[in-house]
């Protein structure tokens, strides 16, 4: 147990901090990393190289998403693509804005 008074906080302030912290945790939801370190599989890199640069950047998250699951282009069915689309609809892909 933390004694708020030992850290210069009143009991009311401490309760407010705890309440706000609990409310903030309720807002948290799973999200794909904004700056994924996941390498793109070589098979996806070959396909990506054939795309215009702007489209390649737009699809990079999907390439990483599929690469992280070990999916090569020849193994992709509609299911991983649908999952990625659902994540985009639920706004789980980062926008790059802070």
DRENVEXFI-293804 format. One record per residue: residue in three letters; chain; y negated, x, z negated of N, C-alpha, C in turn. Coordinates in steps of 0.001 Angstrom, whole numbers, plus 500000, padded with zeros to 6 digits. Example, Ala and Ser with C-alpha at 12.3 -4.5 7.8 and 13.67 -1.06 7.14 Angstrom:
REM residues 2
<r code="ala" unit="A" n_north="505690" n_east="513190" n_up="492200" ca_north="504500" ca_east="512300" ca_up="492200" c_north="503300" c_east="513200" c_up="492200"/>
<r code="ser" unit="A" n_north="502250" n_east="512850" n_up="492920" ca_north="501060" ca_east="513670" ca_up="492860" c_north="499970" c_east="512900" c_up="492130"/>
REM end
This chain:
REM residues 98
<r code="unk" unit="A" n_north="501186" n_east="500852" n_up="500000" ca_north="500000" ca_east="500000" ca_up="500000" c_north="498764" c_east="500889" c_up="500000"/>
<r code="unk" unit="A" n_north="497800" n_east="500507" n_up="500801" ca_north="496550" ca_east="501253" ca_up="500894" c_north="495538" c_east="500594" c_up="499974"/>
<r code="unk" unit="A" n_north="494883" n_east="501425" n_up="499175" ca_north="493830" ca_east="500920" ca_up="498296" c_north="492506" c_east="501064" c_up="499046"/>
<r code="unk" unit="A" n_north="491910" n_east="499952" n_up="499501" ca_north="490678" ca_east="500050" ca_up="500289" c_north="489531" c_east="500701" c_up="499535"/>
<r code="unk" unit="A" n_north="489487" n_east="500479" n_up="498244" ca_north="488408" ca_east="501050" ca_up="497436" c_north="488446" c_east="502577" c_up="497457"/>
<r code="unk" unit="A" n_north="489625" n_east="503143" n_up="497575" ca_north="489764" ca_east="504609" ca_up="497609" c_north="489130" c_east="505197" c_up="498866"/>
<r code="unk" unit="A" n_north="488916" n_east="504349" n_up="499885" ca_north="488325" ca_east="504806" ca_up="501135" c_north="486921" c_east="504256" c_up="501339"/>
<r code="unk" unit="A" n_north="486345" n_east="503728" n_up="500274" ca_north="484982" ca_east="503227" ca_up="500320" c_north="484834" c_east="501868" c_up="500981"/>
<r code="unk" unit="A" n_north="485908" n_east="501081" n_up="501022" ca_north="485852" ca_east="499754" ca_up="501627" c_north="485982" c_east="498683" c_up="500557"/>
<r code="unk" unit="A" n_north="485226" n_east="497616" n_up="500742" ca_north="485374" ca_east="496491" ca_up="499818" c_north="486648" c_east="495738" c_up="500190"/>
<r code="unk" unit="A" n_north="487125" n_east="494942" n_up="499275" ca_north="488324" ca_east="494144" ca_up="499532" c_north="488090" c_east="493188" c_up="500711"/>
<r code="unk" unit="A" n_north="486901" n_east="492586" n_up="500787" ca_north="486592" ca_east="491672" ca_up="501885" c_north="486587" c_east="492381" c_up="503238"/>
<r code="unk" unit="A" n_north="485967" n_east="493568" n_up="503276" ca_north="485932" ca_east="494336" ca_up="504529" c_north="487349" c_east="494719" c_up="504948"/>
<r code="unk" unit="A" n_north="488159" n_east="495146" n_up="503995" ca_north="489543" ca_east="495527" ca_up="504288" c_north="490326" c_east="494340" c_up="504866"/>
<r code="unk" unit="A" n_north="490155" n_east="493165" n_up="504257" ca_north="490836" ca_east="491963" ca_up="504769" c_north="490361" c_east="491622" c_up="506175"/>
<r code="unk" unit="A" n_north="489067" n_east="491826" n_up="506447" ca_north="488527" ca_east="491580" ca_up="507777" c_north="489152" c_east="492541" c_up="508791"/>
<r code="unk" unit="A" n_north="489261" n_east="493816" n_up="508450" ca_north="489880" ca_east="494810" ca_up="509333" c_north="491324" c_east="494419" c_up="509628"/>
<r code="unk" unit="A" n_north="492067" n_east="494052" n_up="508608" ca_north="493470" ca_east="493668" ca_up="508794" c_north="493584" c_east="492446" c_up="509695"/>
<r code="unk" unit="A" n_north="492718" n_east="491462" n_up="509483" ca_north="492748" ca_east="490243" ca_up="510279" c_north="492442" c_east="490546" c_up="511748"/>
<r code="unk" unit="A" n_north="491406" n_east="491322" n_up="511991" ca_north="491038" ca_east="491671" ca_up="513366" c_north="492133" c_east="492507" c_up="514031"/>
<r code="unk" unit="A" n_north="492747" n_east="493389" n_up="513277" ca_north="493830" ca_east="494206" ca_up="513828" c_north="494997" c_east="493321" c_up="514244"/>
<r code="unk" unit="A" n_north="495374" n_east="492370" n_up="513408" ca_north="496465" ca_east="491454" ca_up="513744" c_north="496133" c_east="490627" c_up="514988"/>
<r code="unk" unit="A" n_north="494885" n_east="490168" n_up="515082" ca_north="494478" ca_east="489389" ca_up="516255" c_north="494501" c_east="490247" c_up="517514"/>
<r code="unk" unit="A" n_north="494126" n_east="491511" n_up="517390" ca_north="494144" ca_east="492385" ca_up="518569" c_north="495568" c_east="492637" c_up="519034"/>
<r code="unk" unit="A" n_north="496499" n_east="492736" n_up="518095" ca_north="497899" ca_east="492930" ca_up="518480" c_north="498434" c_east="491722" c_up="519240"/>
<r code="unk" unit="A" n_north="497939" n_east="490557" n_up="518918" ca_north="498384" ca_east="489348" ca_up="519616" c_north="497911" c_east="489335" c_up="521065"/>
<r code="unk" unit="A" n_north="496866" n_east="490101" n_up="521385" ca_north="496339" ca_east="490152" ca_up="522745" c_north="497071" c_east="491163" c_up="523625"/>
<r code="unk" unit="A" n_north="497841" n_east="492031" n_up="523010" ca_north="498524" ca_east="493086" ca_up="523759" c_north="499652" c_east="492493" c_up="524582"/>
<r code="unk" unit="A" n_north="499771" n_east="492971" n_up="525807" ca_north="500871" ca_east="492542" ca_up="526662" c_north="501342" c_east="493740" c_up="527474"/>
<r code="unk" unit="A" n_north="502566" n_east="493696" n_up="527935" ca_north="503071" ca_east="494822" ca_up="528719" c_north="502232" c_east="495029" c_up="529974"/>
<r code="unk" unit="A" n_north="502058" n_east="496279" n_up="530346" ca_north="501257" ca_east="496594" ca_up="531512" c_north="501767" c_east="497877" c_up="532135"/>
<r code="unk" unit="A" n_north="501752" n_east="497920" n_up="533430" ca_north="502146" ca_east="499158" ca_up="534091" c_north="501080" c_east="500211" c_up="533816"/>
<r code="unk" unit="A" n_north="501513" n_east="501433" n_up="533673" ca_north="500581" ca_east="502518" ca_up="533390" c_north="499578" c_east="502670" c_up="534526"/>
<r code="unk" unit="A" n_north="498337" n_east="502926" n_up="534164" ca_north="497296" ca_east="503090" ca_up="535161" c_north="497405" c_east="504388" c_up="535928"/>
<r code="unk" unit="A" n_north="497851" n_east="505409" n_up="535274" ca_north="497979" ca_east="506705" ca_up="535914" c_north="499399" c_east="507198" c_up="535717"/>
<r code="unk" unit="A" n_north="500277" n_east="506613" n_up="536436" ca_north="501690" ca_east="506926" ca_up="536300" c_north="501971" c_east="508354" c_up="536734"/>
<r code="unk" unit="A" n_north="502759" n_east="509032" n_up="535943" ca_north="503196" ca_east="510380" ca_up="536296" c_north="504534" c_east="510320" c_up="537029"/>
<r code="unk" unit="A" n_north="505034" n_east="509111" n_up="537236" ca_north="506312" ca_east="508920" ca_up="537914" c_north="506202" c_east="509422" c_up="539355"/>
<r code="unk" unit="A" n_north="507025" n_east="510396" n_up="539725" ca_north="506973" ca_east="510859" ca_up="541119" c_north="507553" c_east="509809" c_up="542063"/>
<r code="unk" unit="A" n_north="507024" n_east="509810" n_up="543261" ca_north="507522" ca_east="508905" ca_up="544291" c_north="508699" c_east="509586" c_up="544975"/>
<r code="unk" unit="A" n_north="509785" n_east="508845" n_up="545130" ca_north="510966" ca_east="509413" ca_up="545786" c_north="510618" c_east="509900" c_up="547192"/>
<r code="unk" unit="A" n_north="511258" n_east="510978" n_up="547647" ca_north="510964" ca_east="511511" ca_up="548985" c_north="511110" c_east="510470" c_up="550097"/>
<r code="unk" unit="A" n_north="512074" n_east="509571" n_up="549950" ca_north="512273" ca_east="508533" ca_up="550974" c_north="511042" c_east="507635" c_up="551095"/>
<r code="unk" unit="A" n_north="510417" n_east="507328" n_up="549945" ca_north="509200" ca_east="506514" ca_up="549969" c_north="508031" c_east="507331" c_up="550496"/>
<r code="unk" unit="A" n_north="507990" n_east="508623" n_up="550174" ca_north="506907" ca_east="509480" ca_up="550663" c_north="506905" c_east="509541" c_up="552185"/>
<r code="unk" unit="A" n_north="508102" n_east="509610" n_up="552774" ca_north="508208" ca_east="509649" ca_up="554232" c_north="507630" c_east="508370" c_up="554833"/>
<r code="unk" unit="A" n_north="507988" n_east="507224" n_up="554248" ca_north="507448" ca_east="505955" ca_up="554746" c_north="505941" c_east="505860" c_up="554515"/>
<r code="unk" unit="A" n_north="505497" n_east="506305" n_up="553349" ca_north="504074" ca_east="506231" ca_up="553009" c_north="503233" c_east="507085" c_up="553953"/>
<r code="unk" unit="A" n_north="503768" n_east="508220" n_up="554358" ca_north="503028" ca_east="509119" ca_up="555251" c_north="502714" c_east="508462" c_up="556591"/>
<r code="unk" unit="A" n_north="503468" n_east="507455" n_up="556964" ca_north="503260" ca_east="506758" ca_up="558243" c_north="502187" c_east="505673" c_up="558140"/>
<r code="unk" unit="A" n_north="501746" n_east="505387" n_up="556925" ca_north="500764" ca_east="504322" ca_up="556709" c_north="499344" c_east="504862" c_up="556752"/>
<r code="unk" unit="A" n_north="498374" n_east="504006" n_up="557079" ca_north="496969" ca_east="504415" ca_up="556934" c_north="496695" c_east="504728" c_up="555460"/>
<r code="unk" unit="A" n_north="495766" n_east="505635" n_up="555220" ca_north="495501" ca_east="506106" ca_up="553854" c_north="495180" c_east="504957" c_up="552902"/>
<r code="unk" unit="A" n_north="494326" n_east="504011" n_up="553329" ca_north="493959" ca_east="502930" ca_up="552405" c_north="495169" c_east="502080" c_up="552019"/>
<r code="unk" unit="A" n_north="496061" n_east="501831" n_up="552958" ca_north="497247" ca_east="501042" ca_up="552650" c_north="498212" c_east="501833" c_up="551769"/>
<r code="unk" unit="A" n_north="498304" n_east="503128" n_up="552013" ca_north="499171" ca_east="503997" ca_up="551207" c_north="498744" c_east="503947" c_up="549741"/>
<r code="unk" unit="A" n_north="497430" n_east="504004" n_up="549501" ca_north="496938" ca_east="503954" ca_up="548126" c_north="497213" c_east="502594" c_up="547488"/>
<r code="unk" unit="A" n_north="497076" n_east="501534" n_up="548268" ca_north="497341" ca_east="500191" ca_up="547734" c_north="498803" c_east="500008" c_up="547350"/>
<r code="unk" unit="A" n_north="499689" n_east="500661" n_up="548076" ca_north="501117" ca_east="500490" ca_up="547825" c_north="501703" c_east="501552" c_up="546891"/>
<r code="unk" unit="A" n_north="500904" n_east="502514" n_up="546478" ca_north="501405" ca_east="503605" ca_up="545640" c_north="502044" c_east="503085" c_up="544347"/>
<r code="unk" unit="A" n_north="501445" n_east="502062" n_up="543728" ca_north="502027" ca_east="501512" ca_up="542498" c_north="503413" c_east="500942" c_up="542759"/>
<r code="unk" unit="A" n_north="503564" n_east="500267" n_up="543890" ca_north="504880" ca_east="499710" ca_up="544219" c_north="505876" c_east="500836" c_up="544487"/>
<r code="unk" unit="A" n_north="505450" n_east="501893" n_up="545202" ca_north="506345" ca_east="503021" ca_up="545469" c_north="506801" c_east="503659" c_up="544158"/>
<r code="unk" unit="A" n_north="505886" n_east="503803" n_up="543199" ca_north="506240" ca_east="504384" ca_up="541895" c_north="507151" c_east="503431" c_up="541113"/>
<r code="unk" unit="A" n_north="506839" n_east="502151" n_up="541169" ca_north="507625" ca_east="501128" ca_up="540486" c_north="509073" c_east="501183" c_up="540965"/>
<r code="unk" unit="A" n_north="509254" n_east="501216" n_up="542281" ca_north="510602" ca_east="501259" ca_up="542839" c_north="511266" c_east="502608" c_up="542594"/>
<r code="unk" unit="A" n_north="510502" n_east="503686" n_up="542687" ca_north="511051" ca_east="505026" ca_up="542435" c_north="511526" c_east="505159" c_up="540995"/>
<r code="unk" unit="A" n_north="510766" n_east="504591" n_up="540058" ca_north="511148" ca_east="504669" ca_up="538640" c_north="512474" c_east="503971" c_up="538389"/>
<r code="unk" unit="A" n_north="512792" n_east="503003" n_up="539222" ca_north="514063" ca_east="502277" ca_up="539084" c_north="515144" c_east="502846" c_up="539992"/>
<r code="unk" unit="A" n_north="514819" n_east="503982" n_up="540639" ca_north="515799" ca_east="504649" ca_up="541485" c_north="516096" c_east="503915" c_up="542774"/>
<r code="unk" unit="A" n_north="515195" n_east="503046" n_up="543193" ca_north="515409" ca_east="502253" ca_up="544410" c_north="514872" c_east="502998" c_up="545622"/>
<r code="unk" unit="A" n_north="515746" n_east="503270" n_up="546566" ca_north="515351" ca_east="503869" ca_up="547830" c_north="515073" c_east="502744" c_up="548819"/>
<r code="unk" unit="A" n_north="514317" n_east="503016" n_up="549881" ca_north="513987" ca_east="501949" ca_up="550840" c_north="515213" c_east="501208" c_up="551375"/>
<r code="unk" unit="A" n_north="516302" n_east="501917" n_up="551558" ca_north="517510" ca_east="501265" ca_up="552087" c_north="518179" c_east="500353" c_up="551065"/>
<r code="unk" unit="A" n_north="517817" n_east="500495" n_up="549797" ca_north="518445" ca_east="499704" ca_up="548732" c_north="517599" c_east="498524" c_up="548288"/>
<r code="unk" unit="A" n_north="516399" n_east="498433" n_up="548823" ca_north="515478" ca_east="497406" ca_up="548334" c_north="515825" c_east="496051" c_up="548926"/>
<r code="unk" unit="A" n_north="516011" n_east="495129" n_up="548020" ca_north="516148" ca_east="493729" ca_up="548399" c_north="514821" c_east="493069" c_up="548039"/>
<r code="unk" unit="A" n_north="514748" n_east="491810" n_up="548187" ca_north="513496" ca_east="491139" ca_up="547855" c_north="513220" c_east="491112" c_up="546359"/>
<r code="unk" unit="A" n_north="514251" n_east="491274" n_up="545506" ca_north="514074" ca_east="491126" ca_up="544053" c_north="513041" c_east="492097" c_up="543465"/>
<r code="unk" unit="A" n_north="513130" n_east="493426" n_up="543676" ca_north="512105" ca_east="494305" ca_up="543099" c_north="510709" c_east="494017" c_up="543640"/>
<r code="unk" unit="A" n_north="510633" n_east="493624" n_up="544896" ca_north="509334" ca_east="493311" ca_up="545478" c_north="508771" c_east="492054" c_up="544830"/>
<r code="unk" unit="A" n_north="509622" n_east="491067" n_up="544593" ca_north="509184" ca_east="489832" ca_up="543931" c_north="508728" c_east="490140" c_up="542503"/>
<r code="unk" unit="A" n_north="509462" n_east="490992" n_up="541790" ca_north="509067" ca_east="491365" ca_up="540422" c_north="507698" c_east="492035" c_up="540451"/>
<r code="unk" unit="A" n_north="507499" n_east="492960" n_up="541393" ca_north="506202" ca_east="493624" ca_up="541515" c_north="505089" c_east="492639" c_up="541826"/>
<r code="unk" unit="A" n_north="505371" n_east="491680" n_up="542702" ca_north="504370" ca_east="490665" ca_up="543030" c_north="504043" c_east="489800" c_up="541816"/>
<r code="unk" unit="A" n_north="505063" n_east="489456" n_up="541037" ca_north="504834" ca_east="488663" ca_up="539833" c_north="503969" c_east="489434" c_up="538846"/>
<r code="unk" unit="A" n_north="504216" n_east="490737" n_up="538735" ca_north="503392" ca_east="491552" ca_up="537837" c_north="501949" c_east="491569" c_up="538321"/>
<r code="unk" unit="A" n_north="501748" n_east="491633" n_up="539626" ca_north="500396" ca_east="491631" ca_up="540177" c_north="499709" c_east="490299" c_up="539907"/>
<r code="unk" unit="A" n_north="500449" n_east="489193" n_up="540063" ca_north="499892" ca_east="487861" ca_up="539811" c_north="499496" c_east="487711" c_up="538348"/>
<r code="unk" unit="A" n_north="500318" n_east="488269" n_up="537460" ca_north="500016" ca_east="488190" ca_up="536024" c_north="498997" c_east="489248" c_up="535615"/>
<r code="unk" unit="A" n_north="498455" n_east="489966" n_up="536616" ca_north="497432" ca_east="490988" ca_up="536388" c_north="497933" c_east="492114" c_up="535489"/>
<r code="unk" unit="A" n_north="499175" n_east="492504" n_up="535663" ca_north="499745" ca_east="493602" ca_up="534879" c_north="499574" c_east="494945" c_up="535576"/>
<r code="unk" unit="A" n_north="499078" n_east="494910" n_up="536816" ca_north="498713" ca_east="496159" ca_up="537466" c_north="497291" c_east="496474" c_up="537046"/>
<r code="unk" unit="A" n_north="496995" n_east="497698" n_up="536701" ca_north="495634" ca_east="498025" ca_up="536285" c_north="494666" c_east="497935" c_up="537454"/>
<r code="unk" unit="A" n_north="493432" n_east="497614" n_up="537155" ca_north="492413" ca_east="497494" ca_up="538195" c_north="491701" c_east="498802" c_up="538432"/>
<r code="unk" unit="A" n_north="491821" n_east="499749" n_up="537522" ca_north="491102" ca_east="501004" ca_up="537626" c_north="489745" c_east="500927" c_up="536968"/>
<r code="unk" unit="A" n_north="489355" n_east="499710" n_up="536547" ca_north="488074" ca_east="499540" ca_up="535862" c_north="488274" c_east="499704" c_up="534372"/>
<r code="unk" unit="A" n_north="487298" n_east="500315" n_up="533726" ca_north="487381" ca_east="500476" ca_up="532264" c_north="486319" c_east="499684" c_up="531580"/>
REM end
